[in-house]
């Protein structure tokens, strides 16, 4: 057990300062998102730009491509939170119907199987199906965040749990630690947005 802990500590010391910077901005993003603070999208833009480079270097190609999407969504999310509400006002927290969730989950499964097969047969990608699952799930869930859909926090709980294993496998220990922190913050995000949703419903 001590040997394992010493190995992890040694790897943490050798981890890229760039990765640590990405983690710091990613934590800032989530904490700001919990508070529905629009500055979260600025932090997301910086963090994802760094992770784009990092994931490509360790052959997580789907995760690397995901960062490009995140960069675009940072801009989209900022606009939606600022102007996406009624009469171009602030966007309120809302929920999806069971049908919308079914469609979202079906898209995730189909896209995961398709891209996982392509990556496993045509590239040197590591853990192609897990990489694909976290990528396509994140595509859907990031859109949910941009639209302030309450259930996004439940989706992230599933995604982040799988991501921890993925990043430990690639020895991205700071990033794995980040997602461990994410799982804790997710619960605060759920209850904070749930409170906001209930307040909005009462007013409406």
ROFIVO-387833 format. One record per atom (N, C-alpha, C, CB): x, y, z. Coordinates in steps of 0.001 Angstrom, whole numbers, padded with zeros to 6 digits, always signed. Glycine has a CB too. Example, Ala and Ser with C-alpha at 12.3 -4.5 7.8 and 13.67 -1.06 7.14 Angstrom:
2
+013190-005690+007800/+012300-004500+007800/+013200-003300+007800/+011308-004473+009046/+012850-002250+007080/+013670-001060+007140/+012900+000030+007870/+014084-000598+005725/
***
This chain:
204
+000830-001208+000000/+000000+000000+000000/+000862+001254+000000/-000938+000008+001213/+001932+001222+000833/+002831+002379+000901/+003544+002603-000426/+003859+002192+002020/+003873+001491-001110/+004544+001613-002400/+003639+002287-003426/+004981+000236-002907/+002353+001945-003382/+001389+002559-004302/+001270+004053-004027/+000007+001881-004176/+001148+004412-002744/+001031+005826-002378/+002285+006602-002752/+000760+005967-000882/+003450+005981-002557/+004712+006646-002914/+004816+006863-004419/+005912+005821-002424/+004318+005880-005191/+004340+005999-006650/+003427+007131-007119/+003917+004671-007302/+002230+007209-006517/+001293+008276-006881/+001877+009635-006535/-000057+008084-006170/+002495+009737-005341/+003092+011006-004915/+004225+011409-005846/+003607+010903-003472/+005020+010409-006257/+006123+010678-007175/+005617+011184-008516/+006961+009426-007376/+004536+010559-009012/+003963+010980-010281/+003347+012372-010186/+002917+009978-010740/+002740+012665-009051/+002165+013999-008861/+003243+015073-008936/+001433+014082-007514/+004400+014777-008351/+005505+015736-008372/+006011+015971-009794/+006651+015245-007484/+005895+014933-010626/+006386+015037-011993/+005332+015567-012967/+006872+013692-012458/+004095+015702-012503/+003015+016137-013383/+003261+017538-013911/+001682+016084-012654/+002756+017770-015066/+002955+019041-015738/+002320+020198-014975/+002394+018978-017137/+003066+021297-014884/+002502+022512-014295/+001322+022998-015137/+003582+023620-014182/+001388+022684-016407/+000297+023049-017310/-000982+022318-016916/+000670+022728-018771/-000847+021040-016567/-002004+020268-016129/-002579+020843-014845/-001626+018799-015927/-001700+021236-013921/-002154+021827-012661/-002914+023124-012908/-000962+022086-011730/-002422+023934-013837/-003112+025190-014173/-004497+024907-014737/-002285+026013-015187/-004582+023893-015603/-005879+023526-016181/-006848+023079-015088/-005707+022408-017231/-006332+022330-014121/-007161+021845-013012/-007688+023009-012183/-006361+020881-012120/-006826+023968-011889/-007221+025127-011074/-008356+025898-011739/-006017+026060-010841/-008222+026158-013039/-009270+026891-013753/-010542+026047-013894/-008767+027321-015143/-010381+024719-013993/-011550+023843-014091/-012346+023831-012787/-011116+022418-014453/-011638+023829-011659/-012312+023902-010360/-013027+025240-010216/-011302+023705-009204/-012341+026304-010655/-012959+027637-010602/-014236+027664-011438/-011970+028720-011102/-014188+027022-012606/-015369+026953-013468/-016555+026322-012738/-015051+026156-014738/-016305+025167-012114/-017413+024447-011489/-017961+025187-010277/-016967+023056-011082/-017074+025760-009480/-017528+026517-008311/-018379+027719-008725/-016325+026986-007481/-017959+028382-009793/-018737+029522-010301/-020057+029059-010905/-017926+030303-011350/-020032+027886-011567/-021266+027338-012153/-022284+027002-011073/-020957+026085-012987/-021813+026455-009944/-022707+026145-008826/-023461+027391-008393/-021918+025561-007640/-022774+028535-008397/-023372+029807-007963/-024084+030525-009109/-022295+030721-007374/-024159+029864-010271/-024772+030452-011467/-024102+031782-011840/-026282+030668-011240/-022800+031843-011632/-022010+033031-011956/-021504+032901-013391/-020817+033211-010955/-021818+033865-014232/-021493+033791-015654/-019989+033765-015930/-022112+034957-016371/-019170+034167-014954/-017720+034112-015127/-017206+032683-015241/-017032+034809-013973/-018063+031702-014915/-017648+030305-015045/-017217+029988-016466/-018778+029371-014624/-017840+030636-017440/-017519+030336-018837/-016152+030868-019245/-018581+030916-019748/-015687+031937-018615/-014329+032431-018875/-013297+031446-018335/-014122+033828-018238/-013549+030943-017121/-012654+029946-016539/-012654+028671-017381/-013067+029630-015087/-013816+028295-017895/-013925+027101-018733/-013118+027253-020017/-015390+026817-019066/-013140+028431-020598/-012414+028684-021848/-010911+028473-021659/-012687+030117-022349/-010381+028976-020553/-008944+028831-020278/-008592+027368-020006/-008529+029711-019074/-009366+026736-019146/-009095+025353-018763/-009144+024412-019961/-010090+024897-017709/-010171+024520-020764/-010327+023605-021896/-009252+023805-022970/-011702+023782-022514/-008791+025024-023127/-007718+025282-024086/-006444+024536-023691/-007441+026790-024186/-006180+024487-022386/-005004+023767-021895/-005190+022260-022029/-004724+024134-020431/-006371+021766-021635/-006631+020326-021703/-006625+019807-023140/-007967+020005-021049/-006986+020651-024096/-006947+020262-025505/-005559+019751-025874/-007340+021449-026411/-004551+020477-025455/-003166+020097-025734/-002759+018856-024948/-002222+021254-025406/-003107+018809-023671/-002688+017717-022791/-003241+016378-023260/-003136+017990-021360/-004537+016317-023559/-005155+015044-023921/-004629+014502-025255/-006666+015206-023992/-004307+015416-026158/-003745+014967-027437/-002387+014306-027213/-003610+016153-028423/-001622+014833-026287/-000294+014304-025999/-000349+012883-025431/+000425+015220-025026/-001421+012549-024705/-001509+011211-024086/-002444+010270-024864/-002001+011337-022632/-002786+010645-026093/-003546+009807-027019/-004987+009544-026582/-002844+008501-027195/-005573+010469-025853/-007003+010424-025585/-007669+011335-026615/-007340+010869-024099/-007816+010825-027833/-008206+011663-028950/-009637+012183-028839/-008047+010901-030226/-010533+011349-028341/-011905+011805-028170/-011985+012899-027111/-012813+010635-027792/-011228+012721-026031/-011200+013743-024991/-010590+015041-025518/-010413+013243-023773/-009588+014913-026369/-008961+016094-026961/-009946+016833-027857/-007711+015697-027760/-010661+016066-028678/-011673+016681-029537/-012774+017324-028737/-012261+015659-030473/-013090+016723-027599/-014132+017267-026728/-013788+018672-026258/-014346+016355-025526/-012510+018918-026041/-012104+020243-025567/-012398+021339-026598/-010617+020239-025226/-012295+020980-027878/-012651+021940-028931/-014126+022312-028828/-012342+021358-030332/-014942+021300-028582/-016376+021532-028375/-016613+022398-027144/-017124+020196-028231/-015867+022111-026063/-016005+022895-024834/-015702+024375-025068/-015080+022344-023753/-014695+024629-025887/-014321+026020-026173/-015488+026748-026839/-013060+026077-027080/-016116+026080-027817/-017281+026672-028487/-018442+026832-027509/-017714+025804-029687/-018638+025840-026643/-019732+025892-025687/-019514+026945-024611/-019917+024545-025048/-018259+027290-024327/-017982+028358-023358/-018553+029678-023869/-016453+028491-023099/-018412+029892-025171/-018961+031106-025787/-020487+031026-025820/-018395+031302-027224/-021011+029865-026233/-022459+029662-026299/-023096+029762-024917/-022777+028302-026924/-022452+029148-023926/-022976+029172-022568/-023030+030569-021996/-022147+028298-021680/-021980+031342-022251/-021967+032735-021768/-023145+033509-022354/-020629+033435-022138/-023379+033327-023654/-024486+034047-024295/-025832+033580-023747/-024443+033851-025822/-026007+032266-023596/-027281+031738-023112/-027584+032211-021695/-027271+030216-023158/-026596+032174-020822/-026821+032603-019438/-027113+034090-019357/-025610+032269-018573/-026558+034824-020304/-026711+036281-020275/-027965+036748-021000/-025496+036942-020891/-028303+036085-022119/-029399+036566-022974/-030430+035496-023324/-028834+037129-024243/-030282+034281-022788/-031123+033175-023228/-032451+033037-022512/-030385+031930-023077/-032712+033909-021550/-033960+033830-020804/-035106+034531-021512/-033777+034419-019436/-036265+034600-020864/-037412+035312-021441/-037074+036765-021741/-038610+035246-020494/-037490+037214-022935/-037216+038602-023352/-035729+038935-023307/-037983+039580-022463/-034890+037943-023686/-033432+038088-023725/-032864+038457-022355/-033035+039149-024754/-033501+037960-021308/-033018+038196-019952/-032200+037027-019446/-034180+038457-019013/-031947+036995-018134/-031159+035939-017518/-031875+034595-017630/-030875+036272-016050/-031137+033563-017977/-031707+032238-018170/-031982+031566-016825/-030767+031371-019018/-033222+031102-016581/-033538+030410-015322/-033214+028920-015397/-035016+030599-014971/-033104+028273-014260/-032913+026822-014201/-034226+026142-014591/-032448+026368-012770/-034130+025099-015428/-035320+024357-015854/-035009+022861-015849/-035791+024818-017269/-035994+022035-016206/-035790+020581-016238/-036187+020022-017605/-036607+019888-015113/-035741+018781-017859/-036119+018086-019078/-037203+017054-018778/-034893+017413-019720/-038001+016735-019782/-039020+015698-019659/-038366+014323-019785/-040127+015878-020733/-039033+013247-019341/-038492+011888-019519/-038160+011581-020979/-039489+010857-018997/-038972+012076-021903/-038713+011838-023324/-037391+012469-023752/-039863+012391-024179/-037128+013674-023297/-035876+014346-023649/-034673+013595-023085/-035881+015793-023136/-034801+013076-021864/-033712+012299-021275/-033504+010989-022024/-033995+012018-019799/-034573+010351-022455/-034462+009106-023211/-033709+009342-024518/-035857+008519-023495/-034054+010421-025209/-033380+010753-026470/-031898+011023-026226/-034043+011980-027136/-031600+011773-025157/-030216+012105-024829/-029403+010847-024547/-030164+013047-023624/-029954+009939-023746/-029248+008708-023398/-029080+007793-024612/-029995+007971-022288/-030088+007740-025465/-029992+006920-026675/-028895+007446-027600/-031345+006892-027415/-028798+008744-027730/-027748+009353-028555/-026363+009035-027993/-027947+010881-028640/-026239+009089-026666/-024955+008789-026029/-024531+007353-026315/-025037+009024-024512/-025457+006403-026165/-025140+004983-026392/-024746+004737-027843/-026342+004092-026016/-025521+005262-028774/-025241+005054-030196/-023886+005661-030579/-026364+005668-031060/-023642+006903-030173/-022393+007583-030532/-021189+006902-029883/-022450+009062-030112/-021360+006413-028650/-020276+005717-027953/-019873+004449-028691/-020691+005378-026522/-020847+003645-029085/-020559+002397-029786/-019920+002657-031151/-021841+001579-029955/-020428+003666-031846/-019912+003969-033185/-018470+004462-033139/-020792+005014-033864/-018222+005490-032335/-016869+006050-032293/-015897+005118-031576/-016882+007413-031606/-016382+004361-030592/-015521+003396-029912/-015023+002328-030873/-016264+002746-028750/-015912+001859-031737/-015516+000858-032733/-014505+001428-033718/-016743+000343-033488/-014757+002640-034190/-013840+003275-035152/-012456+003466-034543/-014399+004634-035618/-012410+003947-033299/-011128+004187-032643/-010387+002889-032346/-011339+004964-031357/-011127+001859-031947/-010480+000592-031589/-009916-000138-032802/-011465-000309-030870/-010531+000070-033946/-010091-000648-035148/-009143+000152-036032/-011284-001052-035954/-009123+001471-035876/-008338+002278-036796/-007295+003189-036193/-009228+003079-037572/-007159+003213-034850/-006191+004112-034216/-005497+003407-033059/-006882+005400-033722/-004533+004101-032451/-003853+003566-031268/-004452+004147-029991/-002345+003867-031330/-005715+004562-030063/-006375+005186-028916/-006417+004227-027726/-007801+005628-029292/-006271+004793-026526/-006325+004029-025286/-007758+004014-024756/-005356+004621-024232/-008255+002844-024373/-009606+002684-023823/-010643+003413-024688/-009661+003212-022372/-010742+003039-025954/-011569+003792-026899/-013053+003893-026547/-011446+003179-028227/-013619+002845-025958/-015046+002898-025643/-015324+003766-024412/-015587+001486-025417/-014467+003670-023409/-014617+004547-022247/-014361+005996-022637/-013660+004122-021119/-013338+006197-023467/-013015+007541-023956/-014206+008106-024722/-011749+007514-024860/-014818+007274-025546/-015981+007708-026329/-017181+007994-025430/-016351+006644-027368/-017392+007131-024437/-018527+007326-023535/-018439+008655-022792/-018605+006179-022536/-017277+008939-022200/-017139+010191-021452/-017245+011396-022383/-015800+010223-020699/-016758+011226-023613/-016802+012333-024570/-018229+012663-024985/-015972+011998-025801/-018972+011664-025466/-020324+011935-025961/-021288+012293-024837/-020851+010732-026721/-021088+011694-023675/-021906+012078-022525/-021660+013539-022158/-021606+011167-021319/-020405+013944-022230/-020054+015321-021893/-020584+016318-022917/-018549+015459-021777/-020635+015894-024177/-021202+016755-025225/-022649+017112-024882/-021131+016055-026615/-023431+016091-024564/-024832+016307-024213/-024967+017105-022932/-025553+014981-024071/-024177+016741-021935/-024329+017344-020609/-023851+018796-020582/-023562+016529-019574/-022830+019114-021353/-022379+020500-021424/-023457+021387-022039/-021079+020602-022236/-024159+020857-023027/-025290+021598-023592/-026353+021821-022522/-025894+020843-024803/-026568+020812-021669/-027529+020957-020589/-027120+022074-019620/-027674+019636-019840/-025824+022155-019333/-025334+023226-018454/-025580+024581-019100/-023825+023044-018145/-025272+024679-020394/-025454+025944-021106/-026910+026391-021094/-024964+025816-022544/-027824+025421-021075/-029248+025731-021036/-029820+025710-019616/-030005+024752-021903/-028934+025510-018617/-029315+025463-017199/-030388+024406-016927/-029817+026835-016746/-030116+023195-017428/-031005+022062-017152/-030557+021426-015840/-030987+021011-018329/-031444+021359-014874/-031118+020902-013529/-030427+019541-013502/-032366+020841-012706/-030915+018599-014294/-030416+017229-014220/-028987+017052-014730/-031321+016338-014992/-028389+018123-015248/-027007+018003-015711/-026098+017480-014606/-026496+019353-016214/-026404+017837-013362/-025545+017403-012244/-025575+015890-012084/-025986+018075-010933/-026689+015242-012344/-026776+013788-012248/-025981+013127-013371/-028244+013333-012293/-026026+013707-014550/-025236+013198-015673/-023744+013302-015359/-025569+013972-016972/-023338+014458-014807/-021922+014653-014494/-021434+013655-013453/-021682+016075-014000/-022294+013279-012512/-021904+012308-011492/-021491+010990-012146/-023059+012075-010493/-022254+010553-013130/-021935+009328-013857/-020657+009502-014686/-023110+008925-014768/-020567+010599-015407/-019418+010848-016288/-018123+010959-015499/-019638+012121-017102/-018139+011734-014434/-016919+011981-013669/-016410+010735-012969/-017157+013065-012653/-017313+009871-012549/-016910+008611-011908/-016117+007742-012884/-018150+007840-011392/-016585+007653-014128/-015872+006886-015158/-014569+007574-015542/-016758+006701-016405/-014591+008903-015594/-013415+009664-016009/-012235+009474-015057/-013760+011136-016106/-012505+009308-013782/-011422+009114-012813/-010581+007894-013197/-011993+008947-011379/-011250+006791-013526/-010523+005586-013951/-009727+005852-015225/-011500+004416-014175/-010333+006553-016155/-009696+006842-017446/-008405+007632-017250/-010659+007623-018361/-008441+008643-016389/-007272+009501-016196/-006199+008826-015341/-007691+010815-015553/-006599+008001-014392/-005608+007245-013626/-004843+006291-014535/-006285+006463-012486/-005539+005696-015488/-004909+004802-016442/-003844+005510-017262/-005948+004203-017355/-004065+006785-017554/-003127+007584-018352/-002146+008371-017481/-003897+008545-019251/-002159+008102-016166/-001264+008743-015201/-001426+010255-015158/+000167+008403-015525/-002653+010702-015401/-002983+012129-015262/-003572+012320-013863/-003999+012616-016393/-002687+012332-012872/-003139+012276-011490/-003811+013562-011024/-001982+011967-010595/-003302+014704-011471/-003955+015966-011115/-005372+016006-011693/-003127+017176-011627/-005508+015524-012915/-006816+015524-013567/-007770+014548-012873/-006674+015162-015055/-007263+013376-012477/-008089+012424-011727/-008530+013024-010399/-007321+011112-011485/-007604+013733-009749/-007939+014410-008491/-009003+015474-008724/-006683+015046-007864/-008886+016189-009846/-009883+017196-010202/-011275+016585-010267/-009531+017847-011542/-011380+015430-010908/-012698+014817-011064/-013216+014241-009749/-012643+013723-012121/-012309+013883-008846/-012727+013505-007511/-013335+014689-006775/-011552+012943-006728/-012710+015851-006946/-013241+017091-006363/-014575+017439-007009/-012236+018260-006538/-014657+017228-008325/-015907+017477-009052/-017079+016717-008433/-015751+017082-010523/-016832+015444-008094/-017909+014610-007564/-018461+015203-006262/-017406+013169-007326/-017575+015767-005454/-018015+016411-004212/-018830+017666-004518/-016800+016766-003325/-018308+018481-005443/-018967+019741-005783/-020313+019509-006451/-018076+020571-006692/-020433+018399-007168/-021682+018081-007870/-022881+018121-006923/-021585+016698-008530/-022714+017597-005728/-023830+017561-004777/-024250+018969-004360/-023448+016742-003538/-023264+019855-004179/-023583+021248-003869/-024289+021908-005052/-022304+022031-003502/-023819+021579-006270/-024438+022139-007468/-025885+021706-007614/-023657+021733-008697/-026152+020433-007372/-027518+019906-007488/-028468+020634-006545/-027539+018398-007192/-028091+020732-005277/-028986+021343-004293/-029126+022851-004510/-028478+021068-002880/-028041+023494-004966/-028105+024928-005235/-029034+025225-006405/-026707+025479-005521/-028895+024454-007502/-029748+024666-008677/-031184+024227-008400/-029190+023903-009888/-031347+023180-007578/-032690+022739-007222/-033423+023842-006457/-032632+021446-006383/-032717+024499-005551/-033302+025611-004799/-033689+026746-005741/-032317+026120-003726/-032794+027050-006687/-033056+028109-007659/-034262+027750-008518/-031820+028353-008545/-034350+026485-008956/-035468+026021-009782/-036786+026145-009032/-035248+024567-010219/-036803+025748-007766/-038030+025826-006974/-038457+027272-006749/-037839+025126-005631/-037502+028147-006553/-037831+029563-006357/-038426+030148-007627/-036581+030363-005938/-037846+029784-008761/-038348+030264-010052/-039758+029742-010308/-037407+029834-011193/-039991+028461-009955/-041319+027863-010146/-042370+028549-009305/-041287+026384-009812/-042004+028926-008083/-042950+029606-007191/-043331+030966-007752/-042351+029765-005781/-042302+031688-008243/-042529+033017-008822/-043415+032919-010056/-041190+033689-009183/-043131+031882-010893/-043904+031684-012118/-045346+031298-011805/-043252+030610-012989/
***
